[in-house]
Amino acid sequence: MNEIEEQKQYMQKVKEVNENIKQNGKENNKKLKYTILTMGCQLNENDSEKLCGMLEEMGYKKTENGQEADIALFNTCCVRENAEDKLFGKLGELKRLKEEKGIIIAIGGCMMQEKHITDKIKQSYPFVDIIFGTHTLHKFPQDLYKVLTQKTKLEDILDIDGKVYEGLPIKRDSNIKASVTIMNGCNNFCSYCIVPYVRGRERSREPRAIIEEVKDLAKQGYKEITLLGQNVNSYLRVEREKQIPFEEYEGVHSFATLLEAINKIEGIERIRFVSPHPKDFTDDVIDAISKCDKVCKLVHLPLQSGNTKVLKEMNRKYTKEQYLNLVDKMKAKIPNLTLSTDIIVGFPGETDEEFEDTLDVVRKVKFEQVYMFIYSRRVGTPGDRMENQVPEEIKHKRFDKLKELVESQIEENNQKYVGTIQKVLVEGESKNNQELLTGRTDSNKVVIFEGDKNLIGQMINLKIVSEHMWYLKGEVIEK
């Protein structure tokens, strides 16, 4: 019996245990419920969909009301310090529910791979029932079964690199867009980043498993697929370099060929991917983006800093000039290319002059979207041990300066959409006004418009009539 089959048996056991508890209690018609709080990146969101899938198989139903939940689940992130504050605040709130109704509290994800965090939880929040790491997520049914039957606390964390497991149930939030993880882990060891230490080394999924998952999603009616990985465009690179055997399927032996294979799947209308690394944007990947009609021409190209010295300290493996040359090459080869990026402000040792280099790159590239972050020290990373930390006040001043530049460019960029016809995937009702619908362009711009609810899930043409900084206003083109 393989690992996942064993866990499916535990899912059934948990279901049976809960049925017995209900039959022996006063509320035998009570529906068991769970809440889940997901922090961090889209990979974490994808992991949470698997946790939700397992919980639903075990007879639990999702609720947004924490007061009525039987299980409170946290899927944590450790990239930013505020995630820790958020977790500890939520745990403090749950103490009363634990005392009053015995709610089961489980914490998983990247933060649980950090010993100083798990030590703090065990010391300050001893009422937490389950702690599990990134490499043991698939064992959640077994962990929950032990807690239910043995009334014990449980820690299930591996420090070694985990395996890639196939066949876990998954409960997706959308029936239009789906994320598909194609690899786990990272080998880059950027000096500011904790991810390689908590997610382990790069491990790619077999091509067959990915292609078949996307084909199944297409059959279910999904229109947009986002391929996920910590370093998504190095898919299968480690396997090829180390001659680790994998089964080539439908010609897939690299990231470029994976894009080409998914592009052929009928029913899928859009393909996105995050998060790539500039050093792995090889010519074949650029060519695949250019010629695959379903691959969105918005490319996320993380910059982090525009200064070569800072980039070297960050261990990013490219210079300012190499980054700008890559942008020029991509713009020359990919029609209608738009770019988004990540930028870290205030990395240790960054001077005002070096920060100006970052502003210079932003001015030259004119990114469609910029995800800006103030440098946050992470215990266990080389950046945390650097002595020349930038004062918080200076970091915030630089952040404000970058924000001002980015917002002025967004306003300028948005103007080019007004009066154009854009192909938009309609995602649903607007969160702020249920009378309006919302969707996204190829370049990931949010478009708000009036339209019939029957348009949800369809790819339609909209005329852009106005821009409003964070969204565009559109009108349905009458046929």
MOVENWO-V374154 format. One record per residue. N is the residue number from 0. RES is the residue in three letters. OMEGA is omega in degrees with one decimal (NA if undefined). D_LAST is the distance of its C-alpha to the last C-alpha in Angstrom with 2 decimals. Layout:
n->N res->RES omega->OMEGA d_last->D_LAST
n->N res->RES omega->OMEGA d_last->D_LAST
//
This chain:
n->0 res->MET omega->178.8 d_last->56.16
n->1 res->ASN omega->-173.2 d_last->53.82
n->2 res->GLU omega->-175.9 d_last->53.14
n->3 res->ILE omega->175.8 d_last->49.75
n->4 res->GLU omega->177.8 d_last->51.11
n->5 res->GLU omega->-179.8 d_last->53.96
n->6 res->GLN omega->176.8 d_last->51.62
n->7 res->LYS omega->175.0 d_last->49.68
n->8 res->GLN omega->177.0 d_last->53.06
n->9 res->TYR omega->176.0 d_last->53.63
n->10 res->MET omega->178.6 d_last->50.27
n->11 res->GLN omega->179.3 d_last->51.60
n->12 res->LYS omega->178.3 d_last->54.97
n->13 res->VAL omega->179.1 d_last->53.47
n->14 res->LYS omega->-179.7 d_last->51.55
n->15 res->GLU omega->178.7 d_last->54.85
n->16 res->VAL omega->-179.4 d_last->56.81
n->17 res->ASN omega->177.0 d_last->54.40
n->18 res->GLU omega->178.6 d_last->54.49
n->19 res->ASN omega->179.2 d_last->58.31
n->20 res->ILE omega->-178.9 d_last->58.30
n->21 res->LYS omega->-178.5 d_last->56.08
n->22 res->GLN omega->-179.0 d_last->58.23
n->23 res->ASN omega->-179.0 d_last->61.38
n->24 res->GLY omega->-177.3 d_last->60.06
n->25 res->LYS omega->-173.2 d_last->59.23
n->26 res->GLU omega->-174.7 d_last->55.45
n->27 res->ASN omega->174.7 d_last->54.76
n->28 res->ASN omega->-176.2 d_last->51.26
n->29 res->LYS omega->175.2 d_last->50.31
n->30 res->LYS omega->177.0 d_last->47.23
n->31 res->LEU omega->-174.1 d_last->48.08
n->32 res->LYS omega->177.8 d_last->45.77
n->33 res->TYR omega->169.2 d_last->45.29
n->34 res->THR omega->177.4 d_last->43.92
n->35 res->ILE omega->175.3 d_last->43.05
n->36 res->LEU omega->-178.7 d_last->42.92
n->37 res->THR omega->176.9 d_last->41.52
n->38 res->MET omega->169.0 d_last->42.54
n->39 res->GLY omega->-164.4 d_last->41.59
n->40 res->CYS omega->179.9 d_last->39.27
n->41 res->GLN omega->174.9 d_last->36.53
n->42 res->LEU omega->175.7 d_last->39.29
n->43 res->ASN omega->178.0 d_last->40.97
n->44 res->GLU omega->177.8 d_last->37.80
n->45 res->ASN omega->175.5 d_last->37.58
n->46 res->ASP omega->179.9 d_last->41.28
n->47 res->SER omega->176.9 d_last->40.67
n->48 res->GLU omega->176.1 d_last->38.05
n->49 res->LYS omega->177.0 d_last->40.85
n->50 res->LEU omega->177.2 d_last->43.34
n->51 res->CYS omega->178.1 d_last->41.00
n->52 res->GLY omega->179.0 d_last->40.56
n->53 res->MET omega->179.7 d_last->44.35
n->54 res->LEU omega->179.1 d_last->44.91
n->55 res->GLU omega->176.6 d_last->42.47
n->56 res->GLU omega->-179.1 d_last->44.33
n->57 res->MET omega->174.1 d_last->47.51
n->58 res->GLY omega->179.1 d_last->46.33
n->59 res->TYR omega->175.9 d_last->45.26
n->60 res->LYS omega->-176.6 d_last->42.09
n->61 res->LYS omega->174.4 d_last->40.57
n->62 res->THR omega->175.0 d_last->41.11
n->63 res->GLU omega->-179.0 d_last->40.40
n->64 res->ASN omega->-177.3 d_last->43.59
n->65 res->GLY omega->-177.8 d_last->46.48
n->66 res->GLN omega->-176.8 d_last->49.02
n->67 res->GLU omega->-175.8 d_last->48.22
n->68 res->ALA omega->173.1 d_last->47.98
n->69 res->ASP omega->175.8 d_last->50.58
n->70 res->ILE omega->171.8 d_last->49.69
n->71 res->ALA omega->-174.5 d_last->48.67
n->72 res->LEU omega->177.6 d_last->47.46
n->73 res->PHE omega->174.5 d_last->47.12
n->74 res->ASN omega->-163.6 d_last->45.59
n->75 res->THR omega->176.7 d_last->47.00
n->76 res->CYS omega->179.8 d_last->46.44
n->77 res->CYS omega->-178.9 d_last->49.27
n->78 res->VAL omega->-178.6 d_last->47.55
n->79 res->ARG omega->-178.0 d_last->48.00
n->80 res->GLU omega->-177.0 d_last->51.02
n->81 res->ASN omega->176.0 d_last->49.03
n->82 res->ALA omega->177.4 d_last->47.93
n->83 res->GLU omega->-179.8 d_last->51.63
n->84 res->ASP omega->-179.5 d_last->52.03
n->85 res->LYS omega->179.7 d_last->49.00
n->86 res->LEU omega->-176.0 d_last->50.40
n->87 res->PHE omega->175.8 d_last->53.89
n->88 res->GLY omega->-179.8 d_last->52.63
n->89 res->LYS omega->179.2 d_last->50.69
n->90 res->LEU omega->177.6 d_last->53.75
n->91 res->GLY omega->179.6 d_last->55.92
n->92 res->GLU omega->-174.9 d_last->53.64
n->93 res->LEU omega->-175.8 d_last->53.88
n->94 res->LYS omega->-179.4 d_last->57.68
n->95 res->ARG omega->179.3 d_last->57.95
n->96 res->LEU omega->178.0 d_last->55.54
n->97 res->LYS omega->-178.1 d_last->57.60
n->98 res->GLU omega->-174.2 d_last->60.76
n->99 res->GLU omega->-172.8 d_last->59.40
n->100 res->LYS omega->175.0 d_last->57.40
n->101 res->GLY omega->178.6 d_last->58.00
n->102 res->ILE omega->177.1 d_last->54.43
n->103 res->ILE omega->-177.7 d_last->54.19
n->104 res->ILE omega->-178.9 d_last->53.22
n->105 res->ALA omega->179.9 d_last->52.03
n->106 res->ILE omega->177.6 d_last->51.26
n->107 res->GLY omega->175.4 d_last->49.85
n->108 res->GLY omega->-170.0 d_last->48.20
n->109 res->CYS omega->-177.0 d_last->49.33
n->110 res->MET omega->-177.7 d_last->51.57
n->111 res->MET omega->174.3 d_last->53.71
n->112 res->GLN omega->179.5 d_last->54.72
n->113 res->GLU omega->-173.1 d_last->56.61
n->114 res->LYS omega->-178.0 d_last->60.14
n->115 res->HIS omega->178.1 d_last->60.73
n->116 res->ILE omega->-179.9 d_last->57.76
n->117 res->THR omega->176.7 d_last->58.81
n->118 res->ASP omega->-179.7 d_last->62.37
n->119 res->LYS omega->179.8 d_last->61.24
n->120 res->ILE omega->-178.3 d_last->59.27
n->121 res->LYS omega->-178.4 d_last->62.29
n->122 res->GLN omega->-172.2 d_last->64.61
n->123 res->SER omega->-178.4 d_last->62.63
n->124 res->TYR omega->-174.4 d_last->60.30
n->125 res->PRO omega->179.9 d_last->62.46
n->126 res->PHE omega->176.2 d_last->60.45
n->127 res->VAL omega->-173.6 d_last->57.60
n->128 res->ASP omega->-173.2 d_last->57.66
n->129 res->ILE omega->170.9 d_last->55.81
n->130 res->ILE omega->178.9 d_last->55.37
n->131 res->PHE omega->-174.3 d_last->53.55
n->132 res->GLY omega->-177.6 d_last->52.45
n->133 res->THR omega->-176.3 d_last->49.60
n->134 res->HIS omega->-178.0 d_last->51.42
n->135 res->THR omega->179.3 d_last->52.18
n->136 res->LEU omega->-176.3 d_last->48.86
n->137 res->HIS omega->-178.1 d_last->48.76
n->138 res->LYS omega->-178.2 d_last->52.10
n->139 res->PHE omega->177.9 d_last->50.89
n->140 res->PRO omega->179.2 d_last->51.37
n->141 res->GLN omega->179.0 d_last->54.96
n->142 res->ASP omega->-179.4 d_last->55.65
n->143 res->LEU omega->179.2 d_last->54.33
n->144 res->TYR omega->179.8 d_last->56.41
n->145 res->LYS omega->179.8 d_last->59.54
n->146 res->VAL omega->-179.4 d_last->58.97
n->147 res->LEU omega->-173.0 d_last->58.43
n->148 res->THR omega->-176.1 d_last->61.46
n->149 res->GLN omega->179.8 d_last->63.88
n->150 res->LYS omega->-175.8 d_last->63.07
n->151 res->THR omega->171.3 d_last->63.34
n->152 res->LYS omega->-173.0 d_last->61.64
n->153 res->LEU omega->174.5 d_last->60.07
n->154 res->GLU omega->-175.0 d_last->59.28
n->155 res->ASP omega->-175.0 d_last->57.47
n->156 res->ILE omega->174.4 d_last->56.95
n->157 res->LEU omega->176.5 d_last->57.40
n->158 res->ASP omega->179.2 d_last->58.25
n->159 res->ILE omega->178.1 d_last->57.64
n->160 res->ASP omega->179.3 d_last->54.31
n->161 res->GLY omega->177.2 d_last->52.49
n->162 res->LYS omega->172.3 d_last->51.04
n->163 res->VAL omega->-177.7 d_last->47.43
n->164 res->TYR omega->178.4 d_last->46.98
n->165 res->GLU omega->170.6 d_last->44.32
n->166 res->GLY omega->176.1 d_last->43.34
n->167 res->LEU omega->175.3 d_last->43.31
n->168 res->PRO omega->-178.0 d_last->41.01
n->169 res->ILE omega->179.2 d_last->38.13
n->170 res->LYS omega->-175.0 d_last->36.23
n->171 res->ARG omega->179.9 d_last->33.08
n->172 res->ASP omega->-176.3 d_last->31.62
n->173 res->SER omega->171.5 d_last->27.99
n->174 res->ASN omega->179.4 d_last->26.26
n->175 res->ILE omega->-177.6 d_last->23.52
n->176 res->LYS omega->179.9 d_last->25.73
n->177 res->ALA omega->173.3 d_last->29.25
n->178 res->SER omega->178.9 d_last->32.18
n->179 res->VAL omega->177.3 d_last->34.46
n->180 res->THR omega->179.0 d_last->37.90
n->181 res->ILE omega->178.2 d_last->39.07
n->182 res->MET omega->177.5 d_last->42.44
n->183 res->ASN omega->174.1 d_last->44.86
n->184 res->GLY omega->-177.2 d_last->47.41
n->185 res->CYS omega->179.4 d_last->48.05
n->186 res->ASN omega->-170.1 d_last->50.78
n->187 res->ASN omega->178.6 d_last->50.27
n->188 res->PHE omega->169.8 d_last->52.52
n->189 res->CYS omega->-167.8 d_last->51.14
n->190 res->SER omega->177.8 d_last->54.01
n->191 res->TYR omega->-163.4 d_last->52.01
n->192 res->CYS omega->179.8 d_last->50.35
n->193 res->ILE omega->-170.2 d_last->51.69
n->194 res->VAL omega->-179.0 d_last->49.08
n->195 res->PRO omega->-178.6 d_last->51.21
n->196 res->TYR omega->-176.7 d_last->54.04
n->197 res->VAL omega->178.3 d_last->52.08
n->198 res->ARG omega->177.7 d_last->49.52
n->199 res->GLY omega->-177.8 d_last->51.95
n->200 res->ARG omega->-178.4 d_last->51.55
n->201 res->GLU omega->176.5 d_last->48.48
n->202 res->ARG omega->-176.9 d_last->47.80
n->203 res->SER omega->172.5 d_last->44.81
n->204 res->ARG omega->176.8 d_last->43.30
n->205 res->GLU omega->179.3 d_last->43.55
n->206 res->PRO omega->-178.3 d_last->40.54
n->207 res->ARG omega->-177.0 d_last->40.34
n->208 res->ALA omega->-179.5 d_last->40.07
n->209 res->ILE omega->-178.2 d_last->37.18
n->210 res->ILE omega->-179.0 d_last->35.18
n->211 res->GLU omega->177.1 d_last->35.78
n->212 res->GLU omega->-179.9 d_last->34.81
n->213 res->VAL omega->177.2 d_last->31.44
n->214 res->LYS omega->179.0 d_last->30.88
n->215 res->ASP omega->177.7 d_last->31.76
n->216 res->LEU omega->178.1 d_last->29.35
n->217 res->ALA omega->178.6 d_last->26.52
n->218 res->LYS omega->178.9 d_last->27.59
n->219 res->GLN omega->176.7 d_last->27.47
n->220 res->GLY omega->178.0 d_last->23.83
n->221 res->TYR omega->-175.9 d_last->24.47
n->222 res->LYS omega->-175.5 d_last->21.92
n->223 res->GLU omega->179.7 d_last->24.02
n->224 res->ILE omega->171.7 d_last->27.73
n->225 res->THR omega->178.2 d_last->30.18
n->226 res->LEU omega->-173.2 d_last->33.44
n->227 res->LEU omega->171.9 d_last->36.43
n->228 res->GLY omega->176.4 d_last->39.91
n->229 res->GLN omega->178.4 d_last->42.42
n->230 res->ASN omega->-161.2 d_last->42.36
n->231 res->VAL omega->-176.4 d_last->39.36
n->232 res->ASN omega->170.4 d_last->39.50
n->233 res->SER omega->179.2 d_last->43.12
n->234 res->TYR omega->179.3 d_last->42.12
n->235 res->LEU omega->-179.9 d_last->44.93
n->236 res->ARG omega->-178.9 d_last->46.84
n->237 res->VAL omega->-179.6 d_last->49.87
n->238 res->GLU omega->179.0 d_last->49.94
n->239 res->ARG omega->-176.9 d_last->50.04
n->240 res->GLU omega->-177.6 d_last->52.61
n->241 res->LYS omega->179.6 d_last->54.90
n->242 res->GLN omega->174.0 d_last->54.31
n->243 res->ILE omega->-173.9 d_last->53.30
n->244 res->PRO omega->170.8 d_last->52.13
n->245 res->PHE omega->-177.5 d_last->48.53
n->246 res->GLU omega->175.4 d_last->46.74
n->247 res->GLU omega->-175.3 d_last->44.21
n->248 res->TYR omega->-177.4 d_last->41.15
n->249 res->GLU omega->175.4 d_last->38.34
n->250 res->GLY omega->-175.9 d_last->39.82
n->251 res->VAL omega->176.6 d_last->39.68
n->252 res->HIS omega->-178.4 d_last->42.71
n->253 res->SER omega->178.3 d_last->41.31
n->254 res->PHE omega->-179.9 d_last->38.47
n->255 res->ALA omega->-178.9 d_last->36.75
n->256 res->THR omega->174.4 d_last->36.94
n->257 res->LEU omega->176.9 d_last->35.74
n->258 res->LEU omega->-178.3 d_last->32.52
n->259 res->GLU omega->-179.3 d_last->32.11
n->260 res->ALA omega->-179.6 d_last->32.84
n->261 res->ILE omega->178.6 d_last->30.40
n->262 res->ASN omega->-178.3 d_last->27.68
n->263 res->LYS omega->-174.1 d_last->28.07
n->264 res->ILE omega->-176.5 d_last->27.62
n->265 res->GLU omega->179.3 d_last->24.66
n->266 res->GLY omega->175.4 d_last->22.52
n->267 res->ILE omega->-176.5 d_last->23.49
n->268 res->GLU omega->179.3 d_last->20.74
n->269 res->ARG omega->177.5 d_last->22.79
n->270 res->ILE omega->173.3 d_last->26.52
n->271 res->ARG omega->174.8 d_last->28.53
n->272 res->PHE omega->174.4 d_last->32.32
n->273 res->VAL omega->-5.1 d_last->35.06
n->274 res->SER omega->-177.6 d_last->37.69
n->275 res->PRO omega->176.1 d_last->38.80
n->276 res->HIS omega->-179.0 d_last->41.90
n->277 res->PRO omega->-176.7 d_last->41.94
n->278 res->LYS omega->-178.5 d_last->44.96
n->279 res->ASP omega->174.5 d_last->43.07
n->280 res->PHE omega->179.4 d_last->40.16
n->281 res->THR omega->-176.4 d_last->41.54
n->282 res->ASP omega->-178.5 d_last->40.06
n->283 res->ASP omega->177.1 d_last->38.77
n->284 res->VAL omega->178.8 d_last->36.78
n->285 res->ILE omega->178.9 d_last->35.29
n->286 res->ASP omega->-179.6 d_last->34.44
n->287 res->ALA omega->178.3 d_last->32.81
n->288 res->ILE omega->-177.4 d_last->30.55
n->289 res->SER omega->-172.2 d_last->29.64
n->290 res->LYS omega->179.8 d_last->28.85
n->291 res->CYS omega->-172.7 d_last->27.36
n->292 res->ASP omega->-178.5 d_last->23.59
n->293 res->LYS omega->179.8 d_last->23.39
n->294 res->VAL omega->-177.9 d_last->26.21
n->295 res->CYS omega->-177.7 d_last->25.07
n->296 res->LYS omega->165.7 d_last->26.34
n->297 res->LEU omega->-179.8 d_last->27.77
n->298 res->VAL omega->175.8 d_last->31.40
n->299 res->HIS omega->-175.7 d_last->33.95
n->300 res->LEU omega->-174.6 d_last->37.16
n->301 res->PRO omega->178.6 d_last->39.96
n->302 res->LEU omega->-177.4 d_last->42.27
n->303 res->GLN omega->173.5 d_last->44.68
n->304 res->SER omega->178.3 d_last->46.78
n->305 res->GLY omega->-178.0 d_last->46.66
n->306 res->ASN omega->-174.7 d_last->50.42
n->307 res->THR omega->179.7 d_last->52.07
n->308 res->LYS omega->179.0 d_last->55.21
n->309 res->VAL omega->178.2 d_last->53.32
n->310 res->LEU omega->177.7 d_last->51.12
n->311 res->LYS omega->177.4 d_last->54.37
n->312 res->GLU omega->177.7 d_last->55.75
n->313 res->MET omega->-176.0 d_last->52.56
n->314 res->ASN omega->-177.3 d_last->53.07
n->315 res->ARG omega->172.7 d_last->49.55
n->316 res->LYS omega->169.3 d_last->50.70
n->317 res->TYR omega->178.6 d_last->48.92
n->318 res->THR omega->175.3 d_last->49.64
n->319 res->LYS omega->-177.0 d_last->47.63
n->320 res->GLU omega->178.9 d_last->47.59
n->321 res->GLN omega->178.7 d_last->46.50
n->322 res->TYR omega->-179.4 d_last->43.58
n->323 res->LEU omega->176.7 d_last->42.44
n->324 res->ASN omega->177.6 d_last->42.95
n->325 res->LEU omega->177.8 d_last->40.79
n->326 res->VAL omega->179.5 d_last->37.98
n->327 res->ASP omega->179.5 d_last->38.35
n->328 res->LYS omega->-179.0 d_last->38.36
n->329 res->MET omega->179.3 d_last->35.21
n->330 res->LYS omega->-179.7 d_last->33.35
n->331 res->ALA omega->-174.1 d_last->34.52
n->332 res->LYS omega->-174.3 d_last->33.41
n->333 res->ILE omega->178.6 d_last->30.19
n->334 res->PRO omega->176.8 d_last->27.26
n->335 res->ASN omega->-180.0 d_last->25.50
n->336 res->LEU omega->167.2 d_last->28.31
n->337 res->THR omega->-173.1 d_last->28.71
n->338 res->LEU omega->168.8 d_last->31.84
n->339 res->SER omega->-175.3 d_last->33.13
n->340 res->THR omega->171.2 d_last->36.81
n->341 res->ASP omega->177.0 d_last->39.72
n->342 res->ILE omega->176.1 d_last->42.63
n->343 res->ILE omega->179.8 d_last->45.99
n->344 res->VAL omega->173.4 d_last->47.96
n->345 res->GLY omega->174.5 d_last->51.75
n->346 res->PHE omega->-177.4 d_last->52.77
n->347 res->PRO omega->177.4 d_last->56.61
n->348 res->GLY omega->-178.5 d_last->58.21
n->349 res->GLU omega->177.1 d_last->55.11
n->350 res->THR omega->177.0 d_last->56.36
n->351 res->ASP omega->-179.6 d_last->54.61
n->352 res->GLU omega->179.3 d_last->54.58
n->353 res->GLU omega->175.7 d_last->53.03
n->354 res->PHE omega->178.2 d_last->50.35
n->355 res->GLU omega->176.3 d_last->49.54
n->356 res->ASP omega->177.2 d_last->48.65
n->357 res->THR omega->177.6 d_last->45.90
n->358 res->LEU omega->179.8 d_last->44.53
n->359 res->ASP omega->178.6 d_last->44.80
n->360 res->VAL omega->179.7 d_last->42.63
n->361 res->VAL omega->178.9 d_last->39.99
n->362 res->ARG omega->-175.5 d_last->39.97
n->363 res->LYS omega->-174.3 d_last->39.69
n->364 res->VAL omega->-176.0 d_last->37.04
n->365 res->LYS omega->-179.1 d_last->34.75
n->366 res->PHE omega->176.1 d_last->33.61
n->367 res->GLU omega->179.2 d_last->30.23
n->368 res->GLN omega->176.7 d_last->32.07
n->369 res->VAL omega->175.6 d_last->35.84
n->370 res->TYR omega->-171.9 d_last->37.56
n->371 res->MET omega->-178.5 d_last->40.92
n->372 res->PHE omega->169.9 d_last->44.04
n->373 res->ILE omega->-177.2 d_last->47.58
n->374 res->TYR omega->-179.3 d_last->50.03
n->375 res->SER omega->-178.8 d_last->51.37
n->376 res->ARG omega->178.4 d_last->54.62
n->377 res->ARG omega->-180.0 d_last->54.53
n->378 res->VAL omega->177.9 d_last->57.87
n->379 res->GLY omega->179.2 d_last->58.67
n->380 res->THR omega->176.5 d_last->56.76
n->381 res->PRO omega->179.9 d_last->58.52
n->382 res->GLY omega->-179.5 d_last->56.74
n->383 res->ASP omega->-177.3 d_last->58.43
n->384 res->ARG omega->179.1 d_last->61.83
n->385 res->MET omega->-173.0 d_last->61.34
n->386 res->GLU omega->-172.9 d_last->63.72
n->387 res->ASN omega->179.0 d_last->61.83
n->388 res->GLN omega->-179.6 d_last->59.23
n->389 res->VAL omega->179.4 d_last->57.30
n->390 res->PRO omega->-177.8 d_last->58.04
n->391 res->GLU omega->-178.1 d_last->55.28
n->392 res->GLU omega->179.8 d_last->55.32
n->393 res->ILE omega->177.8 d_last->54.62
n->394 res->LYS omega->-177.3 d_last->51.86
n->395 res->HIS omega->177.4 d_last->50.07
n->396 res->LYS omega->178.8 d_last->50.51
n->397 res->ARG omega->178.6 d_last->49.00
n->398 res->PHE omega->-179.6 d_last->46.11
n->399 res->ASP omega->179.2 d_last->45.38
n->400 res->LYS omega->177.7 d_last->45.57
n->401 res->LEU omega->-179.3 d_last->43.11
n->402 res->LYS omega->-179.9 d_last->40.75
n->403 res->GLU omega->179.2 d_last->40.84
n->404 res->LEU omega->-177.7 d_last->40.01
n->405 res->VAL omega->-178.1 d_last->37.17
n->406 res->GLU omega->176.5 d_last->35.54
n->407 res->SER omega->178.1 d_last->35.84
n->408 res->GLN omega->178.6 d_last->34.09
n->409 res->ILE omega->179.3 d_last->31.26
n->410 res->GLU omega->179.2 d_last->30.64
n->411 res->GLU omega->179.6 d_last->30.74
n->412 res->ASN omega->-177.0 d_last->28.50
n->413 res->ASN omega->-178.1 d_last->25.84
n->414 res->GLN omega->-177.0 d_last->25.59
n->415 res->LYS omega->179.1 d_last->24.21
n->416 res->TYR omega->-174.3 d_last->21.02
n->417 res->VAL omega->-179.4 d_last->20.25
n->418 res->GLY omega->-179.4 d_last->17.58
n->419 res->THR omega->173.1 d_last->16.47
n->420 res->ILE omega->-178.2 d_last->13.42
n->421 res->GLN omega->174.0 d_last->14.87
n->422 res->LYS omega->-172.7 d_last->14.30
n->423 res->VAL omega->171.4 d_last->15.56
n->424 res->LEU omega->-176.2 d_last->17.16
n->425 res->VAL omega->-172.6 d_last->16.98
n->426 res->GLU omega->-179.5 d_last->20.67
n->427 res->GLY omega->178.3 d_last->21.12
n->428 res->GLU omega->175.8 d_last->22.13
n->429 res->SER omega->-179.7 d_last->23.58
n->430 res->LYS omega->-176.0 d_last->27.37
n->431 res->ASN omega->-178.8 d_last->28.05
n->432 res->ASN omega->-175.8 d_last->25.61
n->433 res->GLN omega->176.5 d_last->24.43
n->434 res->GLU omega->-177.9 d_last->21.93
n->435 res->LEU omega->174.7 d_last->19.91
n->436 res->LEU omega->179.4 d_last->18.54
n->437 res->THR omega->177.1 d_last->19.76
n->438 res->GLY omega->-179.1 d_last->19.10
n->439 res->ARG omega->175.2 d_last->20.43
n->440 res->THR omega->172.8 d_last->19.57
n->441 res->ASP omega->-178.6 d_last->21.36
n->442 res->SER omega->173.6 d_last->24.08
n->443 res->ASN omega->175.4 d_last->24.49
n->444 res->LYS omega->176.3 d_last->23.45
n->445 res->VAL omega->177.2 d_last->22.68
n->446 res->VAL omega->177.7 d_last->19.47
n->447 res->ILE omega->-178.4 d_last->19.39
n->448 res->PHE omega->174.2 d_last->16.38
n->449 res->GLU omega->-179.9 d_last->15.53
n->450 res->GLY omega->179.3 d_last->13.50
n->451 res->ASP omega->-179.1 d_last->14.11
n->452 res->LYS omega->178.3 d_last->17.01
n->453 res->ASN omega->179.9 d_last->15.36
n->454 res->LEU omega->-177.8 d_last->13.61
n->455 res->ILE omega->-179.3 d_last->17.21
n->456 res->GLY omega->-178.8 d_last->18.14
n->457 res->GLN omega->171.9 d_last->14.78
n->458 res->MET omega->-176.1 d_last->13.96
n->459 res->ILE omega->174.4 d_last->10.77
n->460 res->ASN omega->177.0 d_last->9.96
n->461 res->LEU omega->171.1 d_last->11.31
n->462 res->LYS omega->180.0 d_last->12.55
n->463 res->ILE omega->-174.5 d_last->16.28
n->464 res->VAL omega->178.4 d_last->17.70
n->465 res->SER omega->178.2 d_last->21.28
n->466 res->GLU omega->-174.4 d_last->23.87
n->467 res->HIS omega->178.9 d_last->26.56
n->468 res->MET omega->-173.8 d_last->29.01
n->469 res->TRP omega->175.8 d_last->28.33
n->470 res->TYR omega->175.3 d_last->24.58
n->471 res->LEU omega->175.6 d_last->21.49
n->472 res->LYS omega->-177.4 d_last->19.21
n->473 res->GLY omega->174.3 d_last->15.44
n->474 res->GLU omega->178.2 d_last->12.33
n->475 res->VAL omega->176.7 d_last->9.07
n->476 res->ILE omega->-179.2 d_last->6.33
n->477 res->GLU omega->-179.5 d_last->3.81
n->478 res->LYS omega->NA d_last->0.00
//
